[in-house]
Amino acid sequence: SDPPGSDVYFDDKIVGKSPASFDFMWYAKHNIRLEKEGFKILEVKELIRAPFFMWIPIDLVSETLPISLKDIRKFSYKLLPKEIQKTQN
């Protein structure tokens, strides 16, 4: 995230500070939330689709390969600063 060091939540569970790296179980639409002091909370729904090597029937072939295929996704988000409210005297 920009700025780095934001708290990252994936489906309402904290997964670390940005830049965060973690494993997930399901390909689907996921809720991602970033929070950092002095910045507006950013909430997005991110659709993560299965890679081609996990499509039926390709997955049958990819499972028999002598190499391990990995699916790595990178997402980038920019947080906006909170507006400072001016007090009137």
C-alpha positions as a printed NumPy array, in Angstrom:
array([[  0.   ,   0.   ,   0.   ],
       [  0.921,   3.587,  -0.317],
       [  1.918,   4.441,   2.37 ],
       [  3.443,   1.177,   3.602],
       [  2.818,  -0.052,   7.133],
       [ -0.981,  -0.196,   6.878],
       [ -2.851,  -2.918,   8.744],
       [ -4.129,  -5.385,   6.124],
       [ -7.335,  -7.353,   6.707],
       [ -8.363, -10.19 ,   4.392],
       [-11.971, -11.311,   4.886],
       [-12.022,  -9.463,   8.239],
       [ -8.903, -11.208,   9.588],
       [ -5.696,  -9.266,  10.045],
       [ -2.897, -10.734,   7.917],
       [ -0.152,  -8.25 ,   8.735],
       [  1.236,  -4.868,   7.807],
       [  1.734,  -3.805,   4.213],
       [  3.506,  -5.   ,   2.241],
       [  1.769,  -8.18 ,   3.431],
       [  2.305, -11.685,   2.103],
       [ -0.043, -14.534,   2.979],
       [ -1.728, -17.664,   1.646],
       [ -5.448, -17.903,   0.979],
       [ -7.68 , -20.924,   0.519],
       [-10.429, -20.047,  -1.995],
       [-10.637, -18.346,  -5.353],
       [-13.595, -16.015,  -5.022],
       [-14.496, -12.419,  -4.209],
       [-12.693, -11.362,  -1.035],
       [-12.996,  -8.343,   1.236],
       [ -9.756,  -6.424,   1.687],
       [ -9.444,  -3.575,   4.188],
       [ -6.455,  -1.339,   4.879],
       [ -6.181,   0.879,   7.932],
       [ -3.499,   3.343,   8.994],
       [ -3.548,   6.169,  11.51 ],
       [ -4.098,   9.512,   9.762],
       [ -5.595,   7.911,   6.638],
       [ -9.104,   6.998,   5.525],
       [ -9.988,   3.313,   5.817],
       [ -9.887,   1.653,   2.401],
       [-12.257,  -1.25 ,   1.755],
       [-12.383,  -3.132,  -1.554],
       [-13.897,  -6.331,  -2.851],
       [-11.282,  -8.116,  -4.962],
       [-12.255, -10.961,  -7.279],
       [ -9.457, -13.524,  -7.326],
       [ -9.948, -16.042, -10.126],
       [ -8.253, -19.399, -10.377],
       [ -5.235, -19.507, -12.735],
       [ -5.556, -21.472, -15.978],
       [ -3.569, -24.424, -14.625],
       [ -6.343, -25.036, -12.09 ],
       [ -9.139, -25.134, -14.675],
       [-10.812, -28.46 , -15.385],
       [ -9.429, -30.555, -17.196],
       [ -6.063, -28.734, -17.306],
       [ -5.698, -29.281, -13.55 ],
       [ -5.439, -33.03 , -14.118],
       [ -2.359, -32.532, -16.263],
       [ -0.789, -29.828, -14.088],
       [ -1.034, -32.092, -11.012],
       [  1.184, -34.693, -12.733],
       [  3.977, -32.277, -13.693],
       [  7.349, -32.784, -11.994],
       [  7.403, -29.089, -11.015],
       [  5.312, -27.184,  -8.512],
       [  3.153, -24.429, -10.003],
       [  2.539, -21.415,  -7.761],
       [ -0.076, -18.733,  -8.021],
       [  1.267, -15.406,  -6.764],
       [ -0.947, -12.313,  -6.846],
       [  0.11 ,  -8.73 ,  -6.187],
       [ -2.31 ,  -5.933,  -5.414],
       [ -1.512,  -2.301,  -4.771],
       [ -3.701,   0.287,  -3.053],
       [ -3.325,   3.976,  -2.24 ],
       [ -4.748,   5.317,   1.004],
       [ -6.052,   8.87 ,   1.126],
       [ -5.191,  11.132,   4.054],
       [ -7.966,  12.041,   6.483],
       [ -9.223,  15.575,   6.119],
       [ -8.28 ,  17.788,   9.011],
       [-11.35 ,  19.484,  10.393],
       [-10.898,  23.127,  11.265],
       [-12.539,  24.407,  14.402],
       [-14.179,  27.808,  14.421],
       [-13.753,  30.199,  17.352]])
